[in-house]
Amino acid sequence: MRYRIIIADDHPLILKGLSDFLVEKGHKVLEAVTDGKTALKQILKHEPEIAILDIRMPELNGLEVAKMIKEQGLSTKIVLITFEKDGTLLNEAKRMNIHGYILKEFALVEIEKCLEVLQAGKSYFSESLKELISEDSIIDLSVLSVTEKKILRQIAQNKTTKEIGEAMFVSYRTVEKHRSNIIRKLGLDHQQNSLLIWAKENQKYFI
């Protein structure tokens, strides 16, 4: 099967390499763009069978684009590509039922196999990536509520409990309760600034 595909990656060489390779294999690359916002716009416009998205890119990251596509009810299958050998990102992709997840250094080698697996109605996750990741490295943010994740983002931005409460139109006490719940769910120490330190160190997973 030959697919209609949209690619989004802010690394020009990877974008061109993938695009040229897929065209050579007979697929139709509808758009090759460099940021998540443009990618989302083009995916909603063209509704391609496949969208290949960089996890880290400007405007919107690959996971954010994937979530919005799913919310719109599109049948587009999402393949994420990344340089990051990161268990938490892989875990989040699996939780979202992403169709494919490939390390960039193996992208040209694995993308064709990935598309074949997708055609069979299955998901493809890079074997090389799974071998490099231990379960110990995975941070499961699915235990947090939407509100708790919003608060976590603001904590990572050095906002105080008072500032968070004002921004979210809730009381100081409500924010403090959410902070306690976040600490409990993530299994953190109750020492002063433990949540702030954790949020700063892991903000790439939720910002």
C-alpha positions in Angstrom: 0.0 0.0 0.0 1.2 3.5 -0.8 0.3 6.1 1.8 -0.5 9.8 1.8 1.9 11.2 4.4 2.6 14.5 6.2 6.0 14.9 7.9 6.9 17.4 10.6 10.5 17.8 12.0 12.5 20.9 12.8 15.8 19.3 11.6 16.0 20.2 7.9 18.3 17.2 7.0 16.1 14.7 8.7 13.0 16.3 7.1 14.4 16.1 3.6 16.0 12.7 4.1 12.7 11.1 5.2 10.7 13.0 2.5 13.0 11.9 -0.3 13.1 8.3 1.0 9.3 8.0 1.2 8.8 9.5 -2.2 11.4 7.1 -3.7 9.4 4.2 -2.1 6.2 5.4 -3.9 4.5 7.2 -1.1 2.9 10.6 -1.6 4.4 13.2 0.8 1.7 15.9 1.0 3.6 18.3 3.2 7.0 18.5 5.0 6.8 21.1 7.7 9.1 22.3 10.6 6.7 23.0 13.5 3.8 21.4 15.3 1.2 24.1 14.7 1.7 23.9 10.9 1.7 20.2 11.1 -1.7 20.1 12.9 -3.2 22.6 10.4 -2.0 20.5 7.4 -3.2 17.2 8.9 -6.6 18.6 9.6 -6.7 19.9 6.0 -5.5 16.8 4.2 -6.4 14.0 6.6 -3.5 11.8 5.5 -3.2 8.1 6.3 0.1 8.7 8.1 1.6 11.6 10.0 5.3 11.3 11.0 6.0 13.8 13.8 9.1 14.8 15.7 8.5 14.7 19.4 10.5 17.9 20.1 9.6 20.8 17.7 8.4 24.4 18.0 4.8 25.6 18.6 3.4 22.1 19.5 5.3 19.0 20.2 4.5 15.6 18.5 2.5 14.3 21.5 0.4 17.4 21.6 -0.3 17.2 17.9 -1.2 13.5 18.2 -3.6 14.3 21.1 -5.4 17.0 19.1 -5.7 14.7 16.1 -7.3 12.0 18.2 -9.6 14.6 19.8 -10.8 15.5 16.3 -11.6 11.9 15.5 -9.2 11.6 12.5 -8.2 8.1 11.4 -4.6 9.4 10.7 -2.0 7.0 12.1 0.7 8.7 14.1 4.4 7.8 14.0 6.6 9.6 16.4 10.4 10.1 15.8 12.9 11.2 18.3 16.6 11.3 19.3 15.7 10.8 22.9 16.1 7.4 24.5 13.5 8.1 27.1 11.3 5.6 28.9 8.7 8.2 30.0 8.1 9.5 26.5 7.7 5.9 25.2 5.3 5.1 28.0 3.2 8.2 27.2 3.1 7.3 23.6 1.9 3.8 24.4 -0.7 5.2 26.8 -2.0 7.4 23.9 -2.1 4.4 21.5 0.4 6.0 19.2 0.9 3.7 16.1 4.7 4.0 15.7 7.7 5.2 17.7 11.2 5.3 16.1 14.6 6.6 17.0 15.8 9.2 14.4 19.2 7.5 13.9 17.3 4.5 12.6 14.5 6.3 10.9 15.4 5.5 7.3 16.1 1.9 8.2 12.9 1.3 10.2 10.3 3.6 8.6 9.5 1.2 5.8 9.1 -1.7 8.2 7.0 0.5 10.4 4.6 1.3 7.6 4.3 -2.4 6.7 3.4 -3.2 10.3 0.8 -0.4 10.4 -0.7 -1.7 7.2 -1.3 -5.0 9.1 -3.2 -3.1 11.7 -0.5 -3.3 14.4 1.7 -0.8 16.1 5.5 -0.5 15.6 7.9 0.5 18.4 11.6 0.5 17.6 13.3 -2.6 19.0 16.5 -0.6 19.4 14.6 1.9 21.6 13.0 -0.7 23.8 16.3 -2.4 24.5 17.8 0.9 25.6 15.1 1.7 28.1 14.6 0.3 31.6 11.3 0.4 33.4 13.0 2.3 36.2 13.4 5.4 33.9 9.7 5.7 33.3 7.8 8.5 35.0 4.1 7.8 34.9 2.3 11.1 34.7 -1.1 9.4 33.9 -1.6 9.2 37.6 -2.1 13.0 37.7 -5.3 14.8 36.9 -5.5 17.5 34.3 -5.6 20.2 37.0 -2.6 18.6 38.7 -0.6 18.7 35.5 -1.5 22.3 35.0 -0.3 23.2 38.5 2.9 21.1 37.9 3.6 23.2 34.8 3.3 26.4 36.8 5.5 25.1 39.6 8.2 24.4 37.0 7.9 28.0 36.0 8.8 29.1 39.5 5.3 30.3 40.3 4.3 30.5 44.0 1.2 28.9 45.4 -0.4 32.3 45.6 0.4 33.1 42.0 -0.9 29.7 40.8 -4.1 30.2 42.7 -4.7 33.6 41.2 -3.9 32.3 37.7 -6.4 29.4 38.1 -9.0 31.3 40.1 -8.8 29.0 43.0 -7.9 29.5 46.7 -4.4 29.1 48.2 -5.7 26.2 50.2 -6.9 24.4 47.1 -3.5 24.7 45.4 -1.8 23.4 48.5 -4.1 20.4 48.5 -3.3 19.7 44.8 0.4 20.1 45.6 0.1 17.5 48.4 -1.7 15.1 46.1 0.9 15.5 43.4 3.7 14.7 45.9 1.8 11.7 47.1 1.0 10.3 43.6 4.6 10.8 42.4 6.1 9.3 45.5 8.2 12.3 46.4 9.6 13.3 49.8 7.7 15.9 51.7 10.8 18.0 52.2 10.7 21.7 51.4 11.1 22.4 47.7 11.1 18.7 46.7 8.2 19.2 44.3 9.8 22.3 42.8 13.1 20.5 42.2 11.4 17.5 40.7 9.3 19.7 38.4 12.3 21.7 37.2 14.2 18.5 36.5 11.4 16.7 34.7 9.5 19.6 33.0 10.2 18.4 29.5 7.7 15.6 30.1 4.7 17.9 30.8 5.5 21.4 29.2 
